[in-house]
Amino acid sequence: MIAPIPSLRGGSQQTPLSPPSPLRGREKHVRAPITCIAKTARNSIAGLSHRLACIFFSLTLLTVMLMSHPAAAEPLRIASLNLCTDQLLLAMTPRENIAGVTFMAADQHLSYYAREAEGLPVLDADAESILSAKPDIVITVTGTRPQTSAMLRSLGIPVLEFALPQHLAEIPAYIRAIASAIGEPEKGTQLVARMKKQLKEAQANAHARGRPLVAAIEANHIAHGGGTMLGELIRLTGGDNLASRLGKSGLATLSLEEIVYHQPDILIYGTYDASRLAQGETYLFHESLEPYHDSGRAIRLPSHLTSCPDHTAGEAALALAKALDYALGTRRFALAQ
């Protein structure tokens, strides 16, 4: 039996600041015709025709200025070229301001905001597709589609690139940078605060778990070793990462023989589509690992919680902590309401 994961849902260039008042810097030009009106109205000696001409000129000038400088700037239309910028765009930006996202944004196995992405324009890899969406700015992860980004810049479309965080401690700055770039700094602050609260809750019961030996594995014998985000979450929630213990760092190879020999207490792997199980995923269900599945010590951590190093790390930590408690039979983890 596989331990169930509860549903936790109900992800260098500076951005221009908020546009200044349309009349800022032009107060003296506005004040001049108003002063003309006031002085002419007080001067009983001036001829009526002069007073009417001055008033007409002043009101006309004010009307033209206000019409040519609207009170508020149009909201930015933003496009995203990477799943990880898709997630934060969907988390912080009104739907009507999203010019387009990648096809992965609507993939329920990879995207935390799959439902929210439904019906939004899907951008192809070429610049023509992105230009047709008419974005004001484009956001992406560093190294994604460099030729497309260069083409867009040559055509005058700003492309803002953000380096993915490599550690939990880097996530807040990453979120705030994107939030600032898309004009939603307050929402970025809220996401960071919520993530920090969730990480703290997930860590609260870590000592009671007795540092179980955990193997975090994926298809094709890939394991999450030291220096990975999932490796950090395992340590945060009280686990001992088998791959790290064996001196493996990053995404490393962990053979079936190593797993059987070291007998970890818990297996962690991502969710998958059972209708199209890839050949590389079949080893996750090898007969030698059946005892883990039968005893509830094989934990399926939803892949959409670990696809991107962003605020979803908080929910991933909560899910992992609860699943560890369930699998180990320790005190049940109480989720904050």
Secondary structure as a PSIPRED ss2 file (coil, helix, strand):
# PSIPRED VFORMAT (PSIPRED V4.0)

   1 M C   1.000  0.000  0.000
   2 I C   1.000  0.000  0.000
   3 A E   0.000  0.000  1.000
   4 P C   1.000  0.000  0.000
   5 I C   1.000  0.000  0.000
   6 P C   1.000  0.000  0.000
   7 S C   1.000  0.000  0.000
   8 L C   1.000  0.000  0.000
   9 R C   1.000  0.000  0.000
  10 G C   1.000  0.000  0.000
  11 G C   1.000  0.000  0.000
  12 S C   1.000  0.000  0.000
  13 Q C   1.000  0.000  0.000
  14 Q C   1.000  0.000  0.000
  15 T C   1.000  0.000  0.000
  16 P C   1.000  0.000  0.000
  17 L C   1.000  0.000  0.000
  18 S C   1.000  0.000  0.000
  19 P C   1.000  0.000  0.000
  20 P C   1.000  0.000  0.000
  21 S C   1.000  0.000  0.000
  22 P C   1.000  0.000  0.000
  23 L C   1.000  0.000  0.000
  24 R C   1.000  0.000  0.000
  25 G C   1.000  0.000  0.000
  26 R C   1.000  0.000  0.000
  27 E H   0.000  1.000  0.000
  28 K H   0.000  1.000  0.000
  29 H H   0.000  1.000  0.000
  30 V H   0.000  1.000  0.000
  31 R H   0.000  1.000  0.000
  32 A H   0.000  1.000  0.000
  33 P H   0.000  1.000  0.000
  34 I H   0.000  1.000  0.000
  35 T H   0.000  1.000  0.000
  36 C H   0.000  1.000  0.000
  37 I H   0.000  1.000  0.000
  38 A H   0.000  1.000  0.000
  39 K H   0.000  1.000  0.000
  40 T H   0.000  1.000  0.000
  41 A H   0.000  1.000  0.000
  42 R H   0.000  1.000  0.000
  43 N C   1.000  0.000  0.000
  44 S C   1.000  0.000  0.000
  45 I C   1.000  0.000  0.000
  46 A C   1.000  0.000  0.000
  47 G C   1.000  0.000  0.000
  48 L H   0.000  1.000  0.000
  49 S H   0.000  1.000  0.000
  50 H H   0.000  1.000  0.000
  51 R H   0.000  1.000  0.000
  52 L H   0.000  1.000  0.000
  53 A H   0.000  1.000  0.000
  54 C H   0.000  1.000  0.000
  55 I H   0.000  1.000  0.000
  56 F H   0.000  1.000  0.000
  57 F H   0.000  1.000  0.000
  58 S H   0.000  1.000  0.000
  59 L H   0.000  1.000  0.000
  60 T H   0.000  1.000  0.000
  61 L H   0.000  1.000  0.000
  62 L H   0.000  1.000  0.000
  63 T H   0.000  1.000  0.000
  64 V H   0.000  1.000  0.000
  65 M H   0.000  1.000  0.000
  66 L H   0.000  1.000  0.000
  67 M H   0.000  1.000  0.000
  68 S H   0.000  1.000  0.000
  69 H C   1.000  0.000  0.000
  70 P C   1.000  0.000  0.000
  71 A C   1.000  0.000  0.000
  72 A C   1.000  0.000  0.000
  73 A C   1.000  0.000  0.000
  74 E C   1.000  0.000  0.000
  75 P C   1.000  0.000  0.000
  76 L C   1.000  0.000  0.000
  77 R C   1.000  0.000  0.000
  78 I E   0.000  0.000  1.000
  79 A E   0.000  0.000  1.000
  80 S E   0.000  0.000  1.000
  81 L C   1.000  0.000  0.000
  82 N C   1.000  0.000  0.000
  83 L H   0.000  1.000  0.000
  84 C H   0.000  1.000  0.000
  85 T H   0.000  1.000  0.000
  86 D H   0.000  1.000  0.000
  87 Q H   0.000  1.000  0.000
  88 L H   0.000  1.000  0.000
  89 L H   0.000  1.000  0.000
  90 L H   0.000  1.000  0.000
  91 A H   0.000  1.000  0.000
  92 M H   0.000  1.000  0.000
  93 T C   1.000  0.000  0.000
  94 P C   1.000  0.000  0.000
  95 R H   0.000  1.000  0.000
  96 E H   0.000  1.000  0.000
  97 N H   0.000  1.000  0.000
  98 I E   0.000  0.000  1.000
  99 A E   0.000  0.000  1.000
 100 G E   0.000  0.000  1.000
 101 V E   0.000  0.000  1.000
 102 T C   1.000  0.000  0.000
 103 F H   0.000  1.000  0.000
 104 M H   0.000  1.000  0.000
 105 A H   0.000  1.000  0.000
 106 A H   0.000  1.000  0.000
 107 D C   1.000  0.000  0.000
 108 Q C   1.000  0.000  0.000
 109 H C   1.000  0.000  0.000
 110 L C   1.000  0.000  0.000
 111 S C   1.000  0.000  0.000
 112 Y C   1.000  0.000  0.000
 113 Y C   1.000  0.000  0.000
 114 A H   0.000  1.000  0.000
 115 R H   0.000  1.000  0.000
 116 E H   0.000  1.000  0.000
 117 A H   0.000  1.000  0.000
 118 E C   1.000  0.000  0.000
 119 G C   1.000  0.000  0.000
 120 L C   1.000  0.000  0.000
 121 P C   1.000  0.000  0.000
 122 V E   0.000  0.000  1.000
 123 L C   1.000  0.000  0.000
 124 D C   1.000  0.000  0.000
 125 A C   1.000  0.000  0.000
 126 D C   1.000  0.000  0.000
 127 A H   0.000  1.000  0.000
 128 E H   0.000  1.000  0.000
 129 S H   0.000  1.000  0.000
 130 I H   0.000  1.000  0.000
 131 L H   0.000  1.000  0.000
 132 S H   0.000  1.000  0.000
 133 A C   1.000  0.000  0.000
 134 K C   1.000  0.000  0.000
 135 P C   1.000  0.000  0.000
 136 D C   1.000  0.000  0.000
 137 I E   0.000  0.000  1.000
 138 V E   0.000  0.000  1.000
 139 I E   0.000  0.000  1.000
 140 T E   0.000  0.000  1.000
 141 V E   0.000  0.000  1.000
 142 T C   1.000  0.000  0.000
 143 G C   1.000  0.000  0.000
 144 T C   1.000  0.000  0.000
 145 R C   1.000  0.000  0.000
 146 P H   0.000  1.000  0.000
 147 Q H   0.000  1.000  0.000
 148 T H   0.000  1.000  0.000
 149 S H   0.000  1.000  0.000
 150 A H   0.000  1.000  0.000
 151 M H   0.000  1.000  0.000
 152 L H   0.000  1.000  0.000
 153 R H   0.000  1.000  0.000
 154 S H   0.000  1.000  0.000
 155 L C   1.000  0.000  0.000
 156 G C   1.000  0.000  0.000
 157 I C   1.000  0.000  0.000
 158 P C   1.000  0.000  0.000
 159 V E   0.000  0.000  1.000
 160 L E   0.000  0.000  1.000
 161 E E   0.000  0.000  1.000
 162 F E   0.000  0.000  1.000
 163 A C   1.000  0.000  0.000
 164 L C   1.000  0.000  0.000
 165 P C   1.000  0.000  0.000
 166 Q C   1.000  0.000  0.000
 167 H C   1.000  0.000  0.000
 168 L H   0.000  1.000  0.000
 169 A H   0.000  1.000  0.000
 170 E H   0.000  1.000  0.000
 171 I H   0.000  1.000  0.000
 172 P H   0.000  1.000  0.000
 173 A H   0.000  1.000  0.000
 174 Y H   0.000  1.000  0.000
 175 I H   0.000  1.000  0.000
 176 R H   0.000  1.000  0.000
 177 A H   0.000  1.000  0.000
 178 I H   0.000  1.000  0.000
 179 A H   0.000  1.000  0.000
 180 S H   0.000  1.000  0.000
 181 A H   0.000  1.000  0.000
 182 I C   1.000  0.000  0.000
 183 G C   1.000  0.000  0.000
 184 E C   1.000  0.000  0.000
 185 P H   0.000  1.000  0.000
 186 E H   0.000  1.000  0.000
 187 K H   0.000  1.000  0.000
 188 G H   0.000  1.000  0.000
 189 T H   0.000  1.000  0.000
 190 Q H   0.000  1.000  0.000
 191 L H   0.000  1.000  0.000
 192 V H   0.000  1.000  0.000
 193 A H   0.000  1.000  0.000
 194 R H   0.000  1.000  0.000
 195 M H   0.000  1.000  0.000
 196 K H   0.000  1.000  0.000
 197 K H   0.000  1.000  0.000
 198 Q H   0.000  1.000  0.000
 199 L H   0.000  1.000  0.000
 200 K H   0.000  1.000  0.000
 201 E H   0.000  1.000  0.000
 202 A H   0.000  1.000  0.000
 203 Q H   0.000  1.000  0.000
 204 A C   1.000  0.000  0.000
 205 N C   1.000  0.000  0.000
 206 A H   0.000  1.000  0.000
 207 H H   0.000  1.000  0.000
 208 A H   0.000  1.000  0.000
 209 R H   0.000  1.000  0.000
 210 G C   1.000  0.000  0.000
 211 R C   1.000  0.000  0.000
 212 P C   1.000  0.000  0.000
 213 L E   0.000  0.000  1.000
 214 V E   0.000  0.000  1.000
 215 A E   0.000  0.000  1.000
 216 A E   0.000  0.000  1.000
 217 I E   0.000  0.000  1.000
 218 E C   1.000  0.000  0.000
 219 A H   0.000  1.000  0.000
 220 N H   0.000  1.000  0.000
 221 H H   0.000  1.000  0.000
 222 I E   0.000  0.000  1.000
 223 A E   0.000  0.000  1.000
 224 H E   0.000  0.000  1.000
 225 G C   1.000  0.000  0.000
 226 G E   0.000  0.000  1.000
 227 G C   1.000  0.000  0.000
 228 T C   1.000  0.000  0.000
 229 M H   0.000  1.000  0.000
 230 L H   0.000  1.000  0.000
 231 G H   0.000  1.000  0.000
 232 E H   0.000  1.000  0.000
 233 L H   0.000  1.000  0.000
 234 I H   0.000  1.000  0.000
 235 R H   0.000  1.000  0.000
 236 L H   0.000  1.000  0.000
 237 T C   1.000  0.000  0.000
 238 G C   1.000  0.000  0.000
 239 G C   1.000  0.000  0.000
 240 D E   0.000  0.000  1.000
 241 N E   0.000  0.000  1.000
 242 L H   0.000  1.000  0.000
 243 A H   0.000  1.000  0.000
 244 S H   0.000  1.000  0.000
 245 R H   0.000  1.000  0.000
 246 L C   1.000  0.000  0.000
 247 G C   1.000  0.000  0.000
 248 K C   1.000  0.000  0.000
 249 S E   0.000  0.000  1.000
 250 G C   1.000  0.000  0.000
 251 L E   0.000  0.000  1.000
 252 A E   0.000  0.000  1.000
 253 T E   0.000  0.000  1.000
 254 L C   1.000  0.000  0.000
 255 S C   1.000  0.000  0.000
 256 L H   0.000  1.000  0.000
 257 E H   0.000  1.000  0.000
 258 E H   0.000  1.000  0.000
 259 I H   0.000  1.000  0.000
 260 V H   0.000  1.000  0.000
 261 Y H   0.000  1.000  0.000
 262 H H   0.000  1.000  0.000
 263 Q C   1.000  0.000  0.000
 264 P C   1.000  0.000  0.000
 265 D C   1.000  0.000  0.000
 266 I E   0.000  0.000  1.000
 267 L E   0.000  0.000  1.000
 268 I E   0.000  0.000  1.000
 269 Y E   0.000  0.000  1.000
 270 G E   0.000  0.000  1.000
 271 T C   1.000  0.000  0.000
 272 Y C   1.000  0.000  0.000
 273 D C   1.000  0.000  0.000
 274 A H   0.000  1.000  0.000
 275 S H   0.000  1.000  0.000
 276 R H   0.000  1.000  0.000
 277 L C   1.000  0.000  0.000
 278 A C   1.000  0.000  0.000
 279 Q H   0.000  1.000  0.000
 280 G H   0.000  1.000  0.000
 281 E H   0.000  1.000  0.000
 282 T H   0.000  1.000  0.000
 283 Y H   0.000  1.000  0.000
 284 L H   0.000  1.000  0.000
 285 F H   0.000  1.000  0.000
 286 H C   1.000  0.000  0.000
 287 E H   0.000  1.000  0.000
 288 S H   0.000  1.000  0.000
 289 L H   0.000  1.000  0.000
 290 E H   0.000  1.000  0.000
 291 P H   0.000  1.000  0.000
 292 Y H   0.000  1.000  0.000
 293 H H   0.000  1.000  0.000
 294 D H   0.000  1.000  0.000
 295 S C   1.000  0.000  0.000
 296 G C   1.000  0.000  0.000
 297 R C   1.000  0.000  0.000
 298 A E   0.000  0.000  1.000
 299 I E   0.000  0.000  1.000
 300 R E   0.000  0.000  1.000
 301 L E   0.000  0.000  1.000
 302 P C   1.000  0.000  0.000
 303 S H   0.000  1.000  0.000
 304 H H   0.000  1.000  0.000
 305 L H   0.000  1.000  0.000
 306 T C   1.000  0.000  0.000
 307 S C   1.000  0.000  0.000
 308 C C   1.000  0.000  0.000
 309 P C   1.000  0.000  0.000
 310 D C   1.000  0.000  0.000
 311 H C   1.000  0.000  0.000
 312 T H   0.000  1.000  0.000
 313 A H   0.000  1.000  0.000
 314 G H   0.000  1.000  0.000
 315 E H   0.000  1.000  0.000
 316 A H   0.000  1.000  0.000
 317 A H   0.000  1.000  0.000
 318 L H   0.000  1.000  0.000
 319 A H   0.000  1.000  0.000
 320 L H   0.000  1.000  0.000
 321 A H   0.000  1.000  0.000
 322 K H   0.000  1.000  0.000
 323 A H   0.000  1.000  0.000
 324 L H   0.000  1.000  0.000
 325 D H   0.000  1.000  0.000
 326 Y H   0.000  1.000  0.000
 327 A H   0.000  1.000  0.000
 328 L H   0.000  1.000  0.000
 329 G C   1.000  0.000  0.000
 330 T C   1.000  0.000  0.000
 331 R C   1.000  0.000  0.000
 332 R C   1.000  0.000  0.000
 333 F C   1.000  0.000  0.000
 334 A C   1.000  0.000  0.000
 335 L C   1.000  0.000  0.000
 336 A C   1.000  0.000  0.000
 337 Q C   1.000  0.000  0.000
